[in-house]
Amino acid sequence: MHKGSCLCGKVAFTIDGDLAAPNACHCGQCRRQSGHLWASCETHQDNLTFTSSETLNWYRASDIARRGFCSACGSFLFWQHNDEDTIAVSAGSLDEPTGLRLAQHIFVADKGDYYDISDDLPQRAH
């Protein structure tokens, strides 16, 4: 079981089930919303239970997915594809220790020009 929350705690949740190793997303939307790359872990949406969600809001940044965030503190917490039953959860929102390790970099074709990827993890263009 994993627990997590936004910065102010008004959105809090538990994940009871499998949580995939995190990906670091370098796409332009994640960089703009998070301020840099965004690390997230996927789980089945049924594994996610909210203990508090009074300020949880969803933003449609594209036709294919929505992004969940806290309207009080601005924390970017979730990404969910319209046609999938999984949800990506911000790795930084999880209480430690997580026991997780970064698995790969995704959307590296869109990464910012102000940094390099210097680890040996797999890199996917998209």
Kinemage of the C-alpha trace (Angstrom):
@kinemage 1
@onewidth
@group {chain A} dominant
@subgroup {mainchain}
@vectorlist {calphas} color= white
{ca met a 1} P 0.000 0.000 0.000
{ca his a 2} L 1.226 3.482 -0.893
{ca lys a 3} L -0.065 6.785 0.433
{ca gly a 4} L 0.329 10.174 -1.159
{ca ser a 5} L -0.902 13.740 -1.250
{ca cys a 6} L -0.474 17.155 -2.773
{ca leu a 7} L 1.702 19.784 -1.114
{ca cys a 8} L -1.099 21.220 1.055
{ca gly a 9} L -2.736 17.841 1.808
{ca lys a 10} L -6.194 18.755 0.508
{ca val a 11} L -5.866 15.968 -2.079
{ca ala a 12} L -4.791 12.728 -0.405
{ca phe a 13} L -4.996 9.152 -1.603
{ca thr a 14} L -3.955 5.537 -1.146
{ca ile a 15} L -2.913 3.015 -3.755
{ca asp a 16} L -3.704 -0.576 -2.851
{ca gly a 17} L -2.292 -2.718 -5.638
{ca asp a 18} L 0.530 -2.887 -8.134
{ca leu a 19} L 2.438 0.291 -8.854
{ca ala a 20} L 4.752 0.235 -11.873
{ca ala a 21} L 8.301 1.561 -11.676
{ca pro a 22} L 8.315 5.287 -12.474
{ca asn a 23} L 8.994 6.824 -15.877
{ca ala a 24} L 10.527 10.269 -16.305
{ca cys a 25} L 8.497 12.132 -18.914
{ca his a 26} L 10.261 14.883 -20.845
{ca cys a 27} L 7.320 16.008 -23.043
{ca gly a 28} L 6.606 19.692 -23.348
{ca gln a 29} L 3.281 19.493 -21.507
{ca cys a 30} L 4.765 17.733 -18.466
{ca arg a 31} L 7.698 20.143 -18.401
{ca arg a 32} L 5.381 23.151 -18.522
{ca gln a 33} L 3.018 21.824 -15.864
{ca ser a 34} L 5.661 20.517 -13.451
{ca gly a 35} L 8.467 22.976 -14.120
{ca his a 36} L 10.856 20.258 -15.333
{ca leu a 37} L 10.488 16.574 -16.189
{ca trp a 38} L 7.678 14.637 -14.505
{ca ala a 39} L 8.201 11.238 -12.871
{ca ser a 40} L 5.113 9.077 -12.505
{ca cys a 41} L 4.038 5.518 -11.709
{ca glu a 42} L 1.115 3.756 -13.360
{ca thr a 43} L -1.499 1.772 -11.531
{ca his a 44} L -4.968 0.463 -12.338
{ca gln a 45} L -7.499 3.200 -11.608
{ca asp a 46} L -9.405 0.852 -9.254
{ca asn a 47} L -6.312 0.718 -6.998
{ca leu a 48} L -6.574 4.459 -6.312
{ca thr a 49} L -8.779 5.637 -3.432
{ca phe a 50} L -9.123 9.239 -2.367
{ca thr a 51} L -9.137 10.023 1.347
{ca ser a 52} L -9.526 13.710 0.499
{ca ser a 53} L -10.284 15.259 -2.871
{ca glu a 54} L -12.020 18.559 -2.152
{ca thr a 55} L -9.607 20.548 -4.346
{ca leu a 56} L -8.896 17.926 -7.025
{ca asn a 57} L -9.503 19.364 -10.474
{ca trp a 58} L -8.911 17.978 -13.942
{ca tyr a 59} L -7.480 19.806 -16.939
{ca arg a 60} L -7.780 18.560 -20.522
{ca ala a 61} L -4.434 19.508 -22.063
{ca ser a 62} L -5.204 17.432 -25.167
{ca asp a 63} L -7.953 15.393 -26.795
{ca ile a 64} L -6.485 12.122 -25.492
{ca ala a 65} L -5.910 12.676 -21.774
{ca arg a 66} L -6.629 14.673 -18.649
{ca arg a 67} L -4.305 15.933 -15.902
{ca gly a 68} L -5.311 16.033 -12.241
{ca phe a 69} L -4.059 18.758 -9.923
{ca cys a 70} L -4.831 20.426 -6.607
{ca ser a 71} L -6.514 23.796 -7.136
{ca ala a 72} L -5.341 25.013 -3.700
{ca cys a 73} L -1.567 24.440 -3.934
{ca gly a 74} L -1.139 23.680 -7.647
{ca ser a 75} L 0.438 20.233 -7.265
{ca phe a 76} L 0.323 18.211 -10.521
{ca leu a 77} L -0.731 14.738 -9.334
{ca phe a 78} L -2.275 12.578 -12.082
{ca trp a 79} L -2.318 11.902 -15.805
{ca gln a 80} L -5.008 9.671 -17.304
{ca his a 81} L -5.538 8.604 -20.918
{ca asn a 82} L -9.185 8.720 -22.036
{ca asp a 83} L -9.209 5.146 -23.352
{ca glu a 84} L -7.269 3.339 -20.616
{ca asp a 85} L -8.161 2.027 -17.182
{ca thr a 86} L -4.800 2.983 -15.702
{ca ile a 87} L -3.714 6.257 -14.147
{ca ala a 88} L -0.247 7.776 -13.789
{ca val a 89} L 0.469 9.079 -10.296
{ca ser a 90} L 3.178 11.624 -9.527
{ca ala a 91} L 6.120 9.793 -7.947
{ca gly a 92} L 6.918 12.930 -5.954
{ca ser a 93} L 3.481 12.883 -4.306
{ca leu a 94} L 4.054 9.469 -2.690
{ca asp a 95} L 5.023 9.143 0.955
{ca glu a 96} L 8.499 7.705 1.472
{ca pro a 97} L 9.912 5.178 1.545
{ca thr a 98} L 8.433 4.215 -1.825
{ca gly a 99} L 10.784 1.341 -2.646
{ca leu a 100} L 10.603 2.476 -6.291
{ca arg a 101} L 13.400 3.128 -8.790
{ca leu a 102} L 13.179 5.065 -12.048
{ca ala a 103} L 12.765 2.643 -14.970
{ca gln a 104} L 13.128 4.771 -18.117
{ca his a 105} L 12.898 8.176 -19.769
{ca ile a 106} L 10.012 8.820 -22.167
{ca phe a 107} L 9.355 11.531 -24.763
{ca val a 108} L 13.051 12.348 -24.858
{ca ala a 109} L 12.621 13.742 -28.392
{ca asp a 110} L 10.805 16.650 -26.675
{ca lys a 111} L 13.193 17.153 -23.755
{ca gly a 112} L 14.303 20.644 -22.830
{ca asp a 113} L 17.529 22.041 -24.229
{ca tyr a 114} L 18.699 23.194 -20.799
{ca tyr a 115} L 19.657 19.772 -19.412
{ca asp a 116} L 21.208 16.433 -20.337
{ca ile a 117} L 20.086 12.931 -19.468
{ca ser a 118} L 23.207 11.412 -17.962
{ca asp a 119} L 22.097 8.073 -16.518
{ca asp a 120} L 22.133 4.707 -18.273
{ca leu a 121} L 18.366 4.100 -18.194
{ca pro a 122} L 16.491 3.296 -21.415
{ca gln a 123} L 15.276 6.299 -23.412
{ca arg a 124} L 12.168 6.285 -25.602
{ca ala a 125} L 11.696 9.013 -28.213
{ca his a 126} L 7.914 9.030 -27.525
